Amino acid sequence: MMDFDPFVLARAQFAANISFHILFPSITIGLGWILLFFRIRYTLTNDTHWENA
């Protein structure tokens, strides 16, 4: 059986954690801006396609 250094395991865990922490909030913030764009387009045009999107 192979022994792993706890320091290396901790760094790998931190890398996985920070990767998800960067990825998901970025997607959430971007989605918020896209939804705002759709809402503004609907408000300005009254086209129901923008509201349904």
C-alpha distance matrix in Angstrom:
0.0 3.8 6.6 9.7 13.1 15.3 18.1 16.7 15.8 19.3 20.9 19.4 20.6 23.9 24.3 24.0 26.3 28.9 28.9 30.0 32.3 34.1 34.2 35.6 38.3 39.5 39.9 41.7 44.1 44.9 45.6 48.0 50.0 50.2 51.5 54.0 55.2 55.7 57.6 59.8 60.6 61.5 63.7 65.6 66.1 66.2 64.4 62.5 59.9 58.5 58.3 56.7 54.1
3.8 0.0 3.8 6.5 9.9 12.5 14.9 13.3 12.9 16.5 17.7 16.4 18.1 21.2 21.4 21.5 23.9 26.2 26.3 27.7 29.9 31.5 31.8 33.5 36.1 37.1 37.8 39.7 41.8 42.6 43.6 45.9 47.7 48.1 49.5 51.9 53.0 53.8 55.7 57.8 58.6 59.7 61.8 63.5 64.2 64.4 62.8 61.0 58.4 56.9 56.8 55.3 52.6
6.6 3.8 0.0 3.8 6.6 9.2 11.9 10.9 10.7 13.9 15.5 15.0 16.4 19.2 20.0 20.4 22.5 24.7 25.3 26.8 28.6 30.3 31.1 32.7 35.0 36.2 37.1 38.8 40.8 41.9 43.0 45.1 46.9 47.6 49.0 51.2 52.5 53.4 55.1 57.1 58.2 59.4 61.2 63.0 63.9 64.1 62.7 60.9 58.6 56.8 56.6 55.3 52.6
9.7 6.5 3.8 0.0 3.7 6.2 8.5 7.2 7.0 10.3 11.8 11.3 12.9 15.6 16.3 17.0 19.0 21.1 21.8 23.4 25.1 26.7 27.7 29.4 31.5 32.7 33.8 35.5 37.4 38.5 39.7 41.7 43.5 44.3 45.8 47.8 49.1 50.2 51.9 53.8 54.9 56.2 58.0 59.7 60.7 61.0 59.6 58.0 55.6 53.7 53.6 52.5 49.7
13.1 9.9 6.6 3.7 0.0 3.8 5.4 5.4 6.4 8.7 10.1 10.9 12.5 14.4 15.6 17.0 18.6 20.2 21.4 23.3 24.5 26.0 27.5 29.3 31.0 32.2 33.7 35.3 36.9 38.2 39.7 41.4 43.1 44.2 45.7 47.5 48.9 50.2 51.8 53.5 54.8 56.2 57.8 59.5 60.7 61.1 60.0 58.5 56.2 54.1 53.9 53.1 50.3
15.3 12.5 9.2 6.2 3.8 0.0 3.8 5.5 5.0 6.0 8.5 9.8 10.4 12.1 14.1 15.3 16.2 18.1 19.8 21.4 22.2 24.1 25.7 27.2 28.7 30.2 31.9 33.1 34.7 36.3 37.7 39.2 41.1 42.3 43.6 45.3 47.0 48.3 49.6 51.4 52.9 54.2 55.6 57.4 58.8 59.1 58.1 56.5 54.4 52.2 51.9 51.1 48.5
18.1 14.9 11.9 8.5 5.4 3.8 0.0 3.8 5.5 5.1 6.2 8.7 9.9 10.6 12.3 14.4 15.3 16.4 18.3 20.3 20.8 22.3 24.3 26.1 27.3 28.5 30.5 31.9 33.1 34.7 36.4 37.8 39.4 40.8 42.4 43.8 45.4 47.0 48.3 49.9 51.4 52.9 54.2 55.9 57.4 57.9 57.0 55.6 53.5 51.1 51.0 50.4 47.6
16.7 13.3 10.9 7.2 5.4 5.5 3.8 0.0 3.8 5.4 5.1 6.2 8.6 9.8 10.5 12.5 14.2 15.3 16.5 18.8 19.8 21.0 22.6 24.7 26.3 27.2 28.9 30.6 32.0 33.2 34.9 36.7 38.1 39.3 41.0 42.6 43.9 45.4 47.0 48.6 49.9 51.4 53.0 54.6 55.8 56.4 55.3 53.9 51.7 49.4 49.4 48.7 45.8
15.8 12.9 10.7 7.0 6.4 5.0 5.5 3.8 0.0 3.8 5.4 5.1 6.2 8.6 9.8 10.7 12.2 14.2 15.4 17.0 18.3 20.0 21.3 22.9 24.8 26.1 27.5 29.0 30.7 32.0 33.4 35.1 36.9 38.0 39.4 41.2 42.7 43.9 45.5 47.3 48.6 49.9 51.5 53.3 54.5 54.8 53.6 52.1 49.9 47.7 47.5 46.7 43.9
19.3 16.5 13.9 10.3 8.7 6.0 5.1 5.4 3.8 0.0 3.8 5.4 5.1 6.1 8.6 10.0 10.4 12.1 14.1 15.7 16.2 18.1 20.0 21.4 22.8 24.3 26.1 27.2 28.7 30.4 31.8 33.3 35.1 36.4 37.8 39.4 41.0 42.4 43.7 45.5 47.0 48.3 49.7 51.5 52.9 53.3 52.4 50.9 48.9 46.5 46.2 45.6 42.9
20.9 17.7 15.5 11.8 10.1 8.5 6.2 5.1 5.4 3.8 0.0 3.8 5.4 5.0 6.1 8.7 9.8 10.4 12.1 14.4 15.0 16.2 18.2 20.2 21.5 22.5 24.4 26.0 27.1 28.5 30.3 31.9 33.4 34.7 36.4 37.9 39.3 40.9 42.4 43.9 45.3 46.9 48.3 49.9 51.3 51.9 50.9 49.7 47.5 45.1 45.0 44.6 41.7
19.4 16.4 15.0 11.3 10.9 9.8 8.7 6.2 5.1 5.4 3.8 0.0 3.8 5.4 5.0 6.3 8.6 10.0 10.6 12.7 14.2 15.5 16.6 18.7 20.6 21.5 22.9 24.7 26.3 27.4 28.9 30.8 32.4 33.3 35.0 36.8 38.1 39.4 41.1 42.8 44.0 45.4 47.1 48.7 49.9 50.4 49.2 47.8 45.5 43.3 43.3 42.5 39.6
20.6 18.1 16.4 12.9 12.5 10.4 9.9 8.6 6.2 5.1 5.4 3.8 0.0 3.8 5.4 5.2 6.1 8.6 9.9 11.0 12.3 14.3 15.6 16.9 18.7 20.2 21.6 22.9 24.7 26.2 27.4 29.1 31.0 32.1 33.4 35.2 36.8 38.0 39.4 41.3 42.7 43.9 45.4 47.3 48.5 48.8 47.7 46.2 44.1 41.8 41.5 40.8 38.1
23.9 21.2 19.2 15.6 14.4 12.1 10.6 9.8 8.6 6.1 5.0 5.4 3.8 0.0 3.8 5.5 5.0 6.0 8.4 10.0 10.2 12.0 14.0 15.6 16.8 18.2 20.1 21.3 22.6 24.3 25.9 27.3 29.0 30.4 31.8 33.3 35.0 36.5 37.8 39.4 41.0 42.4 43.7 45.5 46.9 47.4 46.5 45.2 43.2 40.7 40.5 40.1 37.3
24.3 21.4 20.0 16.3 15.6 14.1 12.3 10.5 9.8 8.6 6.1 5.0 5.4 3.8 0.0 3.8 5.5 5.3 6.0 8.8 9.8 10.6 12.2 14.5 16.0 16.7 18.5 20.3 21.6 22.7 24.5 26.3 27.7 28.8 30.6 32.2 33.4 35.0 36.6 38.1 39.4 41.0 42.5 44.1 45.4 46.0 44.9 43.7 41.5 39.1 39.2 38.7 35.7
24.0 21.5 20.4 17.0 17.0 15.3 14.4 12.5 10.7 10.0 8.7 6.3 5.2 5.5 3.8 0.0 3.8 5.6 5.2 6.5 8.6 10.1 10.7 12.5 14.7 15.7 16.8 18.6 20.4 21.5 22.7 24.7 26.5 27.3 28.8 30.8 32.1 33.3 34.9 36.8 38.0 39.3 41.0 42.7 43.8 44.2 43.0 41.5 39.3 37.1 37.0 36.2 33.4
26.3 23.9 22.5 19.0 18.6 16.2 15.3 14.2 12.2 10.4 9.8 8.6 6.1 5.0 5.5 3.8 0.0 3.8 5.4 5.5 6.2 8.7 10.1 11.0 12.6 14.4 15.8 16.9 18.6 20.3 21.5 23.0 25.0 26.2 27.4 29.1 30.9 32.1 33.4 35.2 36.8 37.9 39.4 41.3 42.6 42.9 42.0 40.5 38.5 36.1 35.8 35.3 32.6
28.9 26.2 24.7 21.1 20.2 18.1 16.4 15.3 14.2 12.1 10.4 10.0 8.6 6.0 5.3 5.6 3.8 0.0 3.8 5.5 4.8 6.0 8.4 10.2 11.0 12.2 14.4 15.7 16.7 18.3 20.1 21.5 23.1 24.5 26.1 27.5 29.0 30.6 32.0 33.5 35.1 36.6 37.9 39.5 41.0 41.6 40.8 39.6 37.7 35.0 34.9 34.7 31.9
28.9 26.3 25.3 21.8 21.4 19.8 18.3 16.5 15.4 14.1 12.1 10.6 9.9 8.4 6.0 5.2 5.4 3.8 0.0 3.8 5.4 5.3 6.1 8.7 10.6 10.9 12.5 14.5 15.9 16.8 18.5 20.4 21.8 22.8 24.6 26.3 27.5 28.9 30.7 32.2 33.5 35.0 36.6 38.1 39.4 40.0 38.9 37.7 35.5 33.1 33.2 32.8 29.7
30.0 27.7 26.8 23.4 23.3 21.4 20.3 18.8 17.0 15.7 14.4 12.7 11.0 10.0 8.8 6.5 5.5 5.5 3.8 0.0 3.8 5.4 5.0 6.0 8.5 9.8 10.6 12.1 14.2 15.3 16.4 18.3 20.2 21.1 22.4 24.4 25.9 26.9 28.5 30.4 31.7 32.9 34.6 36.3 37.5 37.8 36.7 35.3 33.2 30.9 30.7 30.1 27.3
32.3 29.9 28.6 25.1 24.5 22.2 20.8 19.8 18.3 16.2 15.0 14.2 12.3 10.2 9.8 8.6 6.2 4.8 5.4 3.8 0.0 3.8 5.6 6.0 6.6 8.6 10.4 11.1 12.5 14.5 15.9 17.1 19.0 20.5 21.7 23.2 25.0 26.4 27.6 29.3 31.0 32.2 33.5 35.3 36.8 37.2 36.5 35.2 33.5 30.8 30.5 30.3 27.7
34.1 31.5 30.3 26.7 26.0 24.1 22.3 21.0 20.0 18.1 16.2 15.5 14.3 12.0 10.6 10.1 8.7 6.0 5.3 5.4 3.8 0.0 3.8 6.0 6.1 6.3 8.9 10.5 11.1 12.4 14.5 16.0 17.2 18.7 20.5 21.8 23.1 24.9 26.4 27.7 29.2 30.9 32.2 33.7 35.2 35.9 35.1 34.2 32.2 29.5 29.6 29.6 26.7
34.2 31.8 31.1 27.7 27.5 25.7 24.3 22.6 21.3 20.0 18.2 16.6 15.6 14.0 12.2 10.7 10.1 8.4 6.1 5.0 5.6 3.8 0.0 3.8 5.9 5.4 6.4 8.8 10.3 10.8 12.4 14.6 15.9 16.7 18.5 20.4 21.5 22.8 24.6 26.2 27.4 28.9 30.6 32.1 33.3 33.9 32.8 31.7 29.5 27.0 27.2 26.9 23.8
35.6 33.5 32.7 29.4 29.3 27.2 26.1 24.7 22.9 21.4 20.2 18.7 16.9 15.6 14.5 12.5 11.0 10.2 8.7 6.0 6.0 6.0 3.8 0.0 3.8 5.4 5.1 6.2 8.7 9.9 10.5 12.4 14.5 15.3 16.4 18.5 20.1 21.1 22.5 24.5 25.9 27.0 28.6 30.5 31.6 31.9 30.9 29.6 27.7 25.1 24.9 24.6 21.8
38.3 36.1 35.0 31.5 31.0 28.7 27.3 26.3 24.8 22.8 21.5 20.6 18.7 16.8 16.0 14.7 12.6 11.0 10.6 8.5 6.6 6.1 5.9 3.8 0.0 3.8 5.4 4.9 6.1 8.5 9.7 10.5 12.6 14.3 15.3 16.6 18.6 20.1 21.1 22.7 24.6 25.8 27.0 28.8 30.4 30.8 30.3 29.2 27.6 24.7 24.3 24.6 22.0
39.5 37.1 36.2 32.7 32.2 30.2 28.5 27.2 26.1 24.3 22.5 21.5 20.2 18.2 16.7 15.7 14.4 12.2 10.9 9.8 8.6 6.3 5.4 5.4 3.8 0.0 3.8 5.4 5.2 6.1 8.5 10.0 11.0 12.5 14.4 15.6 16.8 18.7 20.2 21.4 22.9 24.6 26.0 27.4 28.9 29.7 29.0 28.3 26.4 23.4 23.7 24.0 21.0
39.9 37.8 37.1 33.8 33.7 31.9 30.5 28.9 27.5 26.1 24.4 22.9 21.6 20.1 18.5 16.8 15.8 14.4 12.5 10.6 10.4 8.9 6.4 5.1 5.4 3.8 0.0 3.8 5.5 5.1 6.0 8.6 10.1 10.5 12.2 14.2 15.3 16.5 18.3 20.0 21.1 22.5 24.3 25.9 27.0 27.5 26.5 25.5 23.4 20.7 20.9 20.9 17.8
41.7 39.7 38.8 35.5 35.3 33.1 31.9 30.6 29.0 27.2 26.0 24.7 22.9 21.3 20.3 18.6 16.9 15.7 14.5 12.1 11.1 10.5 8.8 6.2 4.9 5.4 3.8 0.0 3.8 5.4 5.1 6.3 8.9 9.9 10.6 12.4 14.4 15.4 16.5 18.5 20.1 21.1 22.5 24.5 25.9 26.1 25.4 24.2 22.7 19.8 19.4 19.7 17.1
44.1 41.8 40.8 37.4 36.9 34.7 33.1 32.0 30.7 28.7 27.1 26.3 24.7 22.6 21.6 20.4 18.6 16.7 15.9 14.2 12.5 11.1 10.3 8.7 6.1 5.2 5.5 3.8 0.0 3.8 5.5 5.1 6.6 8.9 10.1 10.8 12.7 14.6 15.5 16.8 18.8 20.3 21.2 22.9 24.7 25.3 25.0 24.3 22.9 19.7 19.6 20.5 17.9
44.9 42.6 41.9 38.5 38.2 36.3 34.7 33.2 32.0 30.4 28.5 27.4 26.2 24.3 22.7 21.5 20.3 18.3 16.8 15.3 14.5 12.4 10.8 9.9 8.5 6.1 5.1 5.4 3.8 0.0 3.8 5.4 5.3 6.4 8.8 9.9 10.8 12.7 14.4 15.5 16.8 18.7 20.1 21.4 22.8 23.7 23.0 22.6 20.7 17.6 18.1 18.9 15.8
45.6 43.6 43.0 39.7 39.7 37.7 36.4 34.9 33.4 31.8 30.3 28.9 27.4 25.9 24.5 22.7 21.5 20.1 18.5 16.4 15.9 14.5 12.4 10.5 9.7 8.5 6.0 5.1 5.5 3.8 0.0 3.8 5.4 5.0 6.2 8.5 9.8 10.6 12.3 14.2 15.4 16.6 18.3 20.1 21.1 21.5 20.7 19.7 18.0 15.0 15.1 15.6 12.7
48.0 45.9 45.1 41.7 41.4 39.2 37.8 36.7 35.1 33.3 31.9 30.8 29.1 27.3 26.3 24.7 23.0 21.5 20.4 18.3 17.1 16.0 14.6 12.4 10.5 10.0 8.6 6.3 5.1 5.4 3.8 0.0 3.8 5.5 5.2 6.2 8.7 10.0 10.6 12.3 14.3 15.4 16.4 18.4 20.1 20.4 20.2 19.4 18.3 15.0 14.6 15.8 13.6
50.0 47.7 46.9 43.5 43.1 41.1 39.4 38.1 36.9 35.1 33.4 32.4 31.0 29.0 27.7 26.5 25.0 23.1 21.8 20.2 19.0 17.2 15.9 14.5 12.6 11.0 10.1 8.9 6.6 5.3 5.4 3.8 0.0 3.8 5.4 5.0 6.2 8.7 9.8 10.5 12.3 14.3 15.2 16.5 18.3 19.3 19.2 19.1 17.8 14.3 14.7 16.4 13.8
50.2 48.1 47.6 44.3 44.2 42.3 40.8 39.3 38.0 36.4 34.7 33.3 32.1 30.4 28.8 27.3 26.2 24.5 22.8 21.1 20.5 18.7 16.7 15.3 14.3 12.5 10.5 9.9 8.9 6.4 5.0 5.5 3.8 0.0 3.8 5.4 5.1 6.3 8.7 10.0 10.7 12.4 14.3 15.5 16.6 17.5 16.7 16.4 14.7 11.4 12.3 13.5 10.5
51.5 49.5 49.0 45.8 45.7 43.6 42.4 41.0 39.4 37.8 36.4 35.0 33.4 31.8 30.6 28.8 27.4 26.1 24.6 22.4 21.7 20.5 18.5 16.4 15.3 14.4 12.2 10.6 10.1 8.8 6.2 5.2 5.4 3.8 0.0 3.8 5.4 5.1 6.2 8.6 9.9 10.6 12.3 14.3 15.4 15.5 15.1 14.3 13.2 9.8 9.6 11.1 8.9
54.0 51.9 51.2 47.8 47.5 45.3 43.8 42.6 41.2 39.4 37.9 36.8 35.2 33.3 32.2 30.8 29.1 27.5 26.3 24.4 23.2 21.8 20.4 18.5 16.6 15.6 14.2 12.4 10.8 9.9 8.5 6.2 5.0 5.4 3.8 0.0 3.8 5.4 5.1 6.2 8.6 9.8 10.5 12.3 14.2 14.8 15.1 15.1 14.6 10.9 10.8 13.3 11.6
55.2 53.0 52.5 49.1 48.9 47.0 45.4 43.9 42.7 41.0 39.3 38.1 36.8 35.0 33.4 32.1 30.9 29.0 27.5 25.9 25.0 23.1 21.5 20.1 18.6 16.8 15.3 14.4 12.7 10.8 9.8 8.7 6.2 5.1 5.4 3.8 0.0 3.8 5.5 5.2 6.2 8.6 9.9 10.7 12.2 13.5 13.4 14.1 13.1 9.3 10.6 13.0 10.8
55.7 53.8 53.4 50.2 50.2 48.3 47.0 45.4 43.9 42.4 40.9 39.4 38.0 36.5 35.0 33.3 32.1 30.6 28.9 26.9 26.4 24.9 22.8 21.1 20.1 18.7 16.5 15.4 14.6 12.7 10.6 10.0 8.7 6.3 5.1 5.4 3.8 0.0 3.8 5.5 5.1 6.2 8.6 10.0 10.6 11.1 10.5 10.5 9.5 5.7 6.9 9.2 7.3
57.6 55.7 55.1 51.9 51.8 49.6 48.3 47.0 45.5 43.7 42.4 41.1 39.4 37.8 36.6 34.9 33.4 32.0 30.7 28.5 27.6 26.4 24.6 22.5 21.1 20.2 18.3 16.5 15.5 14.4 12.3 10.6 9.8 8.7 6.2 5.1 5.5 3.8 0.0 3.8 5.5 5.1 6.1 8.6 10.0 9.9 10.5 10.4 10.7 7.1 6.7 9.9 9.4
59.8 57.8 57.1 53.8 53.5 51.4 49.9 48.6 47.3 45.5 43.9 42.8 41.3 39.4 38.1 36.8 35.2 33.5 32.2 30.4 29.3 27.7 26.2 24.5 22.7 21.4 20.0 18.5 16.8 15.5 14.2 12.3 10.5 10.0 8.6 6.2 5.2 5.5 3.8 0.0 3.8 5.4 5.0 6.1 8.5 9.7 10.9 12.1 12.4 8.9 9.5 13.0 12.2
60.6 58.6 58.2 54.9 54.8 52.9 51.4 49.9 48.6 47.0 45.3 44.0 42.7 41.0 39.4 38.0 36.8 35.1 33.5 31.7 31.0 29.2 27.4 25.9 24.6 22.9 21.1 20.1 18.8 16.8 15.4 14.3 12.3 10.7 9.9 8.6 6.2 5.1 5.5 3.8 0.0 3.8 5.5 5.2 6.0 7.9 8.1 9.9 9.7 6.5 8.5 11.6 10.7
61.5 59.7 59.4 56.2 56.2 54.2 52.9 51.4 49.9 48.3 46.9 45.4 43.9 42.4 41.0 39.3 37.9 36.6 35.0 32.9 32.2 30.9 28.9 27.0 25.8 24.6 22.5 21.1 20.3 18.7 16.6 15.4 14.3 12.4 10.6 9.8 8.6 6.2 5.1 5.4 3.8 0.0 3.8 5.5 5.3 5.1 5.7 6.8 7.8 5.1 5.7 9.3 9.6
63.7 61.8 61.2 58.0 57.8 55.6 54.2 53.0 51.5 49.7 48.3 47.1 45.4 43.7 42.5 41.0 39.4 37.9 36.6 34.6 33.5 32.2 30.6 28.6 27.0 26.0 24.3 22.5 21.2 20.1 18.3 16.4 15.2 14.3 12.3 10.5 9.9 8.6 6.1 5.0 5.5 3.8 0.0 3.8 5.7 5.6 8.1 9.6 11.4 8.8 8.7 12.5 13.1
65.6 63.5 63.0 59.7 59.5 57.4 55.9 54.6 53.3 51.5 49.9 48.7 47.3 45.5 44.1 42.7 41.3 39.5 38.1 36.3 35.3 33.7 32.1 30.5 28.8 27.4 25.9 24.5 22.9 21.4 20.1 18.4 16.5 15.5 14.3 12.3 10.7 10.0 8.6 6.1 5.2 5.5 3.8 0.0 3.8 6.1 8.4 11.1 12.4 10.1 11.2 14.7 14.9
66.1 64.2 63.9 60.7 60.7 58.8 57.4 55.8 54.5 52.9 51.3 49.9 48.5 46.9 45.4 43.8 42.6 41.0 39.4 37.5 36.8 35.2 33.3 31.6 30.4 28.9 27.0 25.9 24.7 22.8 21.1 20.1 18.3 16.6 15.4 14.2 12.2 10.6 10.0 8.5 6.0 5.3 5.7 3.8 0.0 3.8 5.2 8.6 9.9 8.6 10.2 13.2 13.7
66.2 64.4 64.1 61.0 61.1 59.1 57.9 56.4 54.8 53.3 51.9 50.4 48.8 47.4 46.0 44.2 42.9 41.6 40.0 37.8 37.2 35.9 33.9 31.9 30.8 29.7 27.5 26.1 25.3 23.7 21.5 20.4 19.3 17.5 15.5 14.8 13.5 11.1 9.9 9.7 7.9 5.1 5.6 6.1 3.8 0.0 3.8 6.2 8.8 8.1 8.4 11.3 12.9
64.4 62.8 62.7 59.6 60.0 58.1 57.0 55.3 53.6 52.4 50.9 49.2 47.7 46.5 44.9 43.0 42.0 40.8 38.9 36.7 36.5 35.1 32.8 30.9 30.3 29.0 26.5 25.4 25.0 23.0 20.7 20.2 19.2 16.7 15.1 15.1 13.4 10.5 10.5 10.9 8.1 5.7 8.1 8.4 5.2 3.8 0.0 3.8 5.4 5.9 7.3 9.2 10.5
62.5 61.0 60.9 58.0 58.5 56.5 55.6 53.9 52.1 50.9 49.7 47.8 46.2 45.2 43.7 41.5 40.5 39.6 37.7 35.3 35.2 34.2 31.7 29.6 29.2 28.3 25.5 24.2 24.3 22.6 19.7 19.4 19.1 16.4 14.3 15.1 14.1 10.5 10.4 12.1 9.9 6.8 9.6 11.1 8.6 6.2 3.8 0.0 3.8 5.3 5.0 6.1 8.5
59.9 58.4 58.6 55.6 56.2 54.4 53.5 51.7 49.9 48.9 47.5 45.5 44.1 43.2 41.5 39.3 38.5 37.7 35.5 33.2 33.5 32.2 29.5 27.7 27.6 26.4 23.4 22.7 22.9 20.7 18.0 18.3 17.8 14.7 13.2 14.6 13.1 9.5 10.7 12.4 9.7 7.8 11.4 12.4 9.9 8.8 5.4 3.8 0.0 3.8 5.5 5.1 6.1
58.5 56.9 56.8 53.7 54.1 52.2 51.1 49.4 47.7 46.5 45.1 43.3 41.8 40.7 39.1 37.1 36.1 35.0 33.1 30.9 30.8 29.5 27.0 25.1 24.7 23.4 20.7 19.8 19.7 17.6 15.0 15.0 14.3 11.4 9.8 10.9 9.3 5.7 7.1 8.9 6.5 5.1 8.8 10.1 8.6 8.1 5.9 5.3 3.8 0.0 3.8 5.5 5.1
58.3 56.8 56.6 53.6 53.9 51.9 51.0 49.4 47.5 46.2 45.0 43.3 41.5 40.5 39.2 37.0 35.8 34.9 33.2 30.7 30.5 29.6 27.2 24.9 24.3 23.7 20.9 19.4 19.6 18.1 15.1 14.6 14.7 12.3 9.6 10.8 10.6 6.9 6.7 9.5 8.5 5.7 8.7 11.2 10.2 8.4 7.3 5.0 5.5 3.8 0.0 3.8 5.4
56.7 55.3 55.3 52.5 53.1 51.1 50.4 48.7 46.7 45.6 44.6 42.5 40.8 40.1 38.7 36.2 35.3 34.7 32.8 30.1 30.3 29.6 26.9 24.6 24.6 24.0 20.9 19.7 20.5 18.9 15.6 15.8 16.4 13.5 11.1 13.3 13.0 9.2 9.9 13.0 11.6 9.3 12.5 14.7 13.2 11.3 9.2 6.1 5.1 5.5 3.8 0.0 3.8
54.1 52.6 52.6 49.7 50.3 48.5 47.6 45.8 43.9 42.9 41.7 39.6 38.1 37.3 35.7 33.4 32.6 31.9 29.7 27.3 27.7 26.7 23.8 21.8 22.0 21.0 17.8 17.1 17.9 15.8 12.7 13.6 13.8 10.5 8.9 11.6 10.8 7.3 9.4 12.2 10.7 9.6 13.1 14.9 13.7 12.9 10.5 8.5 6.1 5.1 5.4 3.8 0.0
